[in-house]
Amino acid sequence: MVKSTNFSQQANQKINRREEESADPPFEETYKKLFDEIRIGKATSKMRNYQNLFVVEECELPLIDLEQLKGREFEREECKKKIAQASQEWGFFQVVNHGISQDVLLKMRKEQMKLFKKPFHEKMNDKQLNFSAGSYRWGTPSATCLQQLSWSEAFHVPLTDISNSIHHPTTLSSTMEQFATTVSELAHNLARILSERMGYKSKYFREACLPHTCYVRMNRYPACPISPQVFGLMPHTDSDFLTILHQDEIGGLQLVRDGKWICVKPNPEALIINIGDLFQAWSNGVYKSVEHRVVTNKAKERFSTAFFLCPSYDTEIRSCFEPSVYKRFTFREFRQQVQEDVKKYGYKVGLPRFLVSTH
């Protein structure tokens, strides 16, 4: 019995060491109950949306060359028109000649990969990064079924954390600073163009979206042995004004268009832009915040980096003209409602909660 107990303890110690040394979050151990449902066949009724994973067409998003914004007046106007049109019809588009050098993007990817390759327990407890508490996230704590589980990990970092880390610079912090500064300026310029196309020339976005309210999110989607039965990121819309995404060549980003899921073909030269819920509300439904997701890959991990243009929690979001489709709300009220819905239903409801009653 003593030998057996010692052997069992040694085995458990080896398992614990493997978990400590592994870079991957402990998805299967943490969500064991959900995975057990697959093994015994109970999850079938909960997978009604999985069949949609296979109803996918590959497409290229509208491609816009921002170099035109430096051209003659008719070229500038044509470029702005394309940006607004894509935001209305797709809610997504991609841009080239965007002002962020390939060198910065490649350095950002390299540093991001190094960070995520750290053992899981180090990522959970790494104080050296000087990021705010809770910046490292993985999985879906509220998941009650596999449809609600996101097979991914991320560092969700406010711009102020990045600028503060320059006081104790590392290669990661200096690279993030370069990335955040240039991408933030791009986001503000795009927001200005979209607001001007609605007939508004204002400092609203500059005044509302400050460094302490905007975020850089570094994402890693580990290879998933049970792909496609779980998402890398479950279907959602973004709770911001604008998102700017740099993804690798692996692919996996999908969005809804004309009632079907379509797969976004990676373009190494381009950044992907998508409209968030707040811009849809501000534009009175003219610009579209479109549902999107990330699917997992059985053999390959995927990396992406996103910038979120967000306002302060006290910022009031109201439609820029009447009659308004949406009620007025603060960003805080919107976030609280989203959190309540996720806790209660397991998914985000979003803007439909704030529609003006038609009765």
C-alpha positions in Angstrom: 0.0 0.0 0.0 2.8 2.4 0.9 4.5 1.7 -2.5 1.3 2.2 -4.3 0.6 5.5 -2.5 4.1 6.7 -3.2 3.8 5.8 -6.9 0.4 7.6 -7.1 2.0 10.7 -5.4 4.9 10.6 -7.8 2.5 10.4 -10.8 0.5 13.3 -9.6 3.7 15.4 -9.0 4.7 14.6 -12.6 1.3 15.8 -13.9 1.5 18.9 -11.8 5.0 19.7 -13.1 3.8 19.2 -16.7 0.9 21.6 -16.1 3.3 24.1 -14.6 5.7 23.8 -17.5 3.0 23.8 -20.3 2.3 27.1 -22.0 -1.3 26.1 -22.7 -4.1 26.9 -20.2 -5.6 23.8 -18.6 -8.8 23.8 -20.7 -9.6 20.1 -20.4 -9.0 19.9 -16.7 -10.9 23.1 -15.9 -13.9 22.4 -18.1 -13.8 18.6 -17.6 -17.5 18.4 -17.1 -18.2 20.0 -20.5 -15.8 17.6 -22.2 -17.2 14.6 -20.4 -20.6 15.5 -22.0 -19.0 15.0 -25.4 -17.6 11.6 -24.4 -20.9 10.3 -23.2 -22.9 11.9 -26.0 -25.0 14.3 -23.8 -23.7 17.4 -25.6 -25.4 16.7 -28.9 -28.5 18.8 -28.2 -26.3 21.7 -27.1 -24.4 21.8 -30.4 -27.2 23.2 -32.6 -24.9 26.0 -33.8 -21.9 23.8 -34.6 -23.4 22.6 -37.9 -23.1 26.2 -39.0 -19.3 25.9 -38.7 -19.3 24.0 -42.0 -21.6 26.4 -43.9 -18.8 28.8 -44.7 -17.5 30.5 -47.8 -14.1 32.2 -48.0 -14.0 35.8 -49.1 -11.8 38.8 -49.2 -13.0 41.8 -47.3 -13.2 45.2 -49.1 -9.6 46.4 -49.5 -8.9 50.1 -49.1 -5.6 51.8 -49.9 -5.2 54.6 -47.4 -2.4 56.1 -49.5 -5.3 57.7 -51.4 -5.9 60.0 -48.4 -2.7 61.7 -49.2 -3.7 62.3 -52.9 -5.8 65.0 -54.6 -9.2 66.0 -53.3 -11.2 63.6 -55.5 -8.9 60.7 -54.5 -9.3 61.6 -50.8 -13.1 61.8 -51.2 -13.2 58.5 -53.0 -11.2 56.8 -50.3 -13.5 58.2 -47.5 -16.5 57.1 -49.5 -15.2 53.5 -49.7 -14.5 53.5 -45.9 -18.1 54.6 -45.1 -19.6 52.2 -47.7 -17.8 49.2 -46.3 -18.8 50.2 -42.8 -22.4 50.3 -43.9 -22.5 47.2 -46.0 -20.0 44.9 -44.3 -19.2 46.3 -40.9 -15.7 45.1 -41.8 -13.0 46.1 -44.2 -9.2 45.9 -44.6 -6.6 48.6 -45.2 -3.2 48.7 -46.7 -0.7 51.6 -46.6 -2.1 52.2 -43.1 1.0 53.8 -41.6 2.1 51.0 -39.3 5.3 49.6 -40.6 5.8 45.9 -41.3 8.8 46.0 -39.0 6.7 47.1 -36.0 4.0 44.5 -36.8 6.6 41.7 -37.1 8.3 42.8 -33.9 5.0 42.8 -32.2 4.2 39.3 -33.3 7.6 38.1 -32.3 7.3 39.6 -28.8 3.8 38.3 -28.4 4.8 34.8 -29.3 7.6 34.9 -26.7 5.2 36.1 -24.1 2.6 33.4 -24.7 5.3 30.7 -24.8 5.9 31.3 -21.1 4.6 28.5 -18.8 1.0 29.0 -17.9 1.7 29.5 -14.2 4.1 32.3 -15.0 1.5 34.1 -17.2 -1.0 33.9 -14.4 1.5 35.3 -11.9 3.9 37.4 -13.8 4.4 40.7 -11.9 7.3 41.8 -14.1 5.0 42.8 -16.9 3.5 45.7 -14.9 0.1 45.1 -16.4 -3.1 45.8 -14.5 -4.5 42.9 -12.4 -6.7 40.7 -14.5 -5.0 41.6 -17.8 -4.3 37.9 -18.5 -7.4 36.0 -19.4 -8.2 32.6 -20.8 -11.2 30.4 -21.5 -14.7 31.5 -20.5 -15.4 31.4 -16.7 -19.2 31.6 -17.2 -19.4 28.7 -19.8 -22.1 26.2 -19.1 -21.8 24.3 -22.4 -19.1 23.9 -25.1 -20.7 26.5 -27.3 -19.9 29.1 -24.7 -16.2 28.1 -24.3 -13.5 30.1 -26.0 -10.4 28.1 -26.6 -8.0 31.0 -26.3 -5.8 33.1 -24.0 -5.1 36.8 -24.1 -3.4 39.8 -22.5 -5.9 42.7 -22.4 -3.9 45.8 -21.7 -4.9 49.5 -21.3 -2.8 51.9 -23.2 -1.8 53.6 -19.9 -0.2 50.3 -18.7 1.8 50.3 -21.9 3.0 53.9 -21.5 3.7 53.4 -17.8 5.9 50.3 -18.5 8.3 52.6 -20.5 9.7 53.7 -17.2 11.1 50.1 -16.8 11.5 49.3 -20.5 11.6 45.9 -22.0 11.6 44.8 -25.7 8.0 43.9 -25.2 6.9 47.2 -23.7 8.8 49.4 -26.2 7.3 47.3 -29.1 3.8 47.6 -27.6 4.3 51.4 -27.3 5.2 51.7 -30.9 2.3 49.6 -32.0 -0.2 51.3 -29.7 0.8 54.8 -30.6 0.5 54.3 -34.4 -2.6 52.1 -34.3 -4.4 54.5 -31.9 -3.8 57.4 -34.4 -5.2 55.3 -37.2 -8.3 54.5 -35.2 -8.9 58.1 -34.4 -8.5 59.1 -38.1 -10.9 56.5 -39.3 -13.5 57.5 -36.6 -13.1 61.1 -37.8 -13.7 60.1 -41.4 -16.8 58.1 -40.5 -18.3 60.8 -38.4 -17.6 63.4 -41.2 -19.4 61.2 -43.7 -22.4 61.4 -41.4 -22.1 65.2 -41.5 -20.4 65.7 -38.1 -17.1 67.4 -37.7 -16.5 67.2 -34.0 -13.8 66.3 -31.4 -16.2 63.7 -29.8 -14.0 60.7 -30.4 -10.8 62.5 -29.4 -12.3 63.7 -26.2 -14.1 60.5 -25.3 -11.6 57.9 -26.2 -8.5 58.5 -24.1 -5.4 56.3 -23.4 -6.7 54.9 -20.2 -10.0 53.8 -21.9 -8.5 52.1 -25.0 -6.9 48.7 -25.1 -4.4 46.5 -26.9 -5.3 42.8 -26.8 -2.8 40.1 -27.6 -4.5 36.8 -28.5 -3.3 33.3 -28.8 -5.5 30.4 -30.0 -3.7 27.1 -29.1 -4.2 24.1 -31.4 -7.4 22.4 -30.3 -7.6 18.6 -30.3 -11.4 18.6 -30.5 -11.8 21.3 -33.2 -14.3 22.3 -34.5 -16.4 21.4 -31.5 -15.3 24.5 -29.6 -14.7 28.1 -30.8 -11.5 30.0 -30.5 -13.7 32.9 -29.7 -17.4 32.5 -29.5 -19.7 34.5 -31.8 -20.0 38.1 -30.6 -20.0 41.8 -31.6 -17.4 44.2 -30.2 -18.4 46.6 -27.4 -16.4 49.6 -28.7 -16.4 52.2 -31.5 -13.7 50.6 -33.7 -11.5 47.5 -33.6 -8.2 47.3 -35.6 -6.9 43.7 -36.0 -3.6 42.3 -37.2 -3.9 38.6 -37.7 -1.4 35.9 -38.8 -1.6 33.7 -41.9 -3.4 30.8 -40.2 -6.9 32.2 -40.6 -9.9 31.4 -38.5 -11.7 34.8 -38.4 -15.3 34.5 -39.6 -18.2 36.9 -39.9 -21.8 37.0 -40.7 -22.9 38.4 -44.1 -26.3 37.9 -45.7 -27.2 35.4 -43.0 -24.2 33.1 -43.6 -20.9 32.7 -41.9 -18.0 33.6 -44.2 -14.3 33.0 -43.6 -11.9 36.0 -43.9 -8.9 35.2 -46.1 -5.7 36.4 -44.4 -3.8 39.2 -46.0 -0.3 39.7 -44.6 -0.1 43.3 -45.8 -3.4 44.5 -44.4 -5.0 45.4 -41.1 -8.7 44.5 -40.5 -11.1 47.2 -39.3 -14.5 46.5 -37.8 -17.3 48.6 -36.5 -18.3 48.2 -32.8 -21.6 48.4 -31.1 -21.0 52.0 -29.9 -20.5 53.3 -33.5 -23.6 51.5 -34.7 -25.6 53.2 -31.9 -23.9 56.6 -32.5 -24.6 56.4 -36.3 -28.2 55.5 -35.6 -27.7 52.1 -37.2 -26.0 53.3 -40.4 -22.7 51.7 -39.7 -23.0 48.0 -38.8 -21.5 46.1 -35.8 -21.4 42.6 -37.3 -21.3 39.3 -35.4 -18.0 37.5 -35.8 -16.1 34.6 -34.3 -12.8 32.7 -34.4 -12.8 28.9 -35.2 -10.1 26.6 -33.8 -7.5 24.7 -35.7 -6.6 21.1 -34.8 -2.9 21.4 -35.9 -1.8 25.0 -35.6 -1.9 27.8 -33.1 -3.0 31.3 -34.2 -1.9 34.7 -33.1 -3.6 38.1 -33.5 -3.3 41.6 -32.0 -6.3 43.9 -31.6 -6.7 47.6 -30.7 -10.0 48.7 -29.2 -11.2 52.3 -29.5 -13.3 52.7 -26.3 -14.7 55.8 -24.4 -14.7 56.4 -20.7 -17.4 54.7 -18.7 -19.2 58.0 -18.2 -19.4 58.8 -21.9 -23.0 59.1 -23.1 -23.7 57.3 -26.4 -26.5 58.8 -28.3 -27.5 58.7 -32.0 -26.2 61.6 -34.0 -29.6 62.4 -35.5 -33.3 61.9 -34.8 -35.5 60.0 -34.7 -33.2 57.8 -32.7 -33.2 54.0 -33.1 -31.5 53.6 -29.7 -32.0 55.0 -26.2 -29.2 57.1 -24.8 -26.9 55.2 -22.5 -23.5 55.5 -21.0 -20.7 53.1 -21.8 -20.9 51.9 -18.1 -24.6 51.1 -18.5 -23.9 49.2 -21.7 -21.0 47.2 -20.1 -23.1 46.3 -17.0 -26.0 45.1 -19.2 -23.6 42.9 -21.2 -22.1 41.4 -18.1 -25.5 40.7 -16.6 -26.7 39.0 -19.8 -23.5 36.9 -20.1 -23.9 35.8 -16.5 -27.6 35.0 -16.9 -27.7 33.5 -20.5 -24.1 32.7 -21.2 -23.9 35.1 -24.2 -24.0 38.8 -25.0 -27.3 40.4 -26.1 -25.9 43.9 -26.8 -27.6 46.7 -28.7 -31.1 45.1 -28.9 -31.3 45.9 -25.2 -31.2 49.6 -26.0 -33.6 49.9 -28.9 -36.2 52.6 -28.5 -39.6 51.0 -27.9 -41.9 51.1 -30.9 -45.1 51.0 -28.7 
